[in-house]
Amino acid sequence: MVRVGLTAERLTRAGAELADEIGFDQVTASALARRFDVKVASLYSHVKSSHDLKTRIALFALEELADRVAAALAGRAGKDALAAFANAYRDYAREHPGRYDAARLRLDPETAAASAGVRHAQMTRATLRGYDLTEPDQTHAVRMLGSVFHGYVSLEMAGGFSHTAIDSQESWNWVLDRLDALLRNGATP
């Protein structure tokens, strides 16, 4: 164990890298042990189980993504903030597909409340401040943005937009323009 310098942090980072390589669903303690050329039991001094490992990877990905989104949003408002927010998520998913999937892991309520997921919700609401939405419209808009961004990214990554001559980036820009127009026009009819 000492010879490879295993720590919970090192295992989490390696698990995140492994998720990007083979897919988050394929990450197990066994797969990670093979990467370090150690027995699975060696990992259990640092992580409790494969589920614990996956939760750590999810928390790592949420934190990493929140930092990226926060940097993208700095000093922006309105459509500029909306596009920066959306592009940060899309770029992260493209660069780190396994980590992006990990960030979607269902966490127990206590873990979720202590995670960077709270920052994601706060940044989404901060992005929407430029649109002057009140409740319940703001909550509806948070859900709409999450659905549109995640849906688009998921379909794009699965090759769902590769069957047409229209570039996916052109459609992405169109979607962002339409979302901005919708949000600027207010909420409840």
C-alpha positions, 0 to 999 in steps of 0.5 A: 500500500505504501509503495503506491501511495494510495489515498482517498483523494488519489483513488478518487482522481484516478477513478474520475480519470477511469470514468472518462476512459471507460464510462462511469458505470464501469468504474469499480473498486476492482477496475481501480485496483487493477490500475494501481496493480494492487489487491482490491482489499488495499483500496478498502483502507481508503474507500468503503466500497464501490458505491463509496468510490462512485460517490466520491467521484460524483462529489469530485466532479460536482466540485470541479464542474462548479468551479468551472461554471463559476469562472465562466460566469464571473462578471457576466449577466443576461444572455452572456451569462446564460451562454457562458453557463451552458457552454461550461456544462457542454464543454465539461461533458465533452472533455470529461464524459465519465465525470459528467455522468458521475455528476448526475449520480443520485446522492442521499439527501445529506450528502447532496446538501453538503455537496457542490450541487448546492453551488450549481443551483445557486449559480443557475439562479444567479444566471436567471437574475438577469431575467427578473423572474419571480417564483414559481417561474424561477424554479420552472426556469431552473428545471427547464435549463437543466433539462435542455442543457443535459438533454442536448449534451446527452443527445449530442454525445450519443451521436444523435445530431450527426445525421444532418448537414446542419452543424451541432454548434449552429443548433446549440447557438439557436437553442441559446438564442431561443432560451434567452428570448423566452426568458426575456419575455417573462414567464407565466402567460 
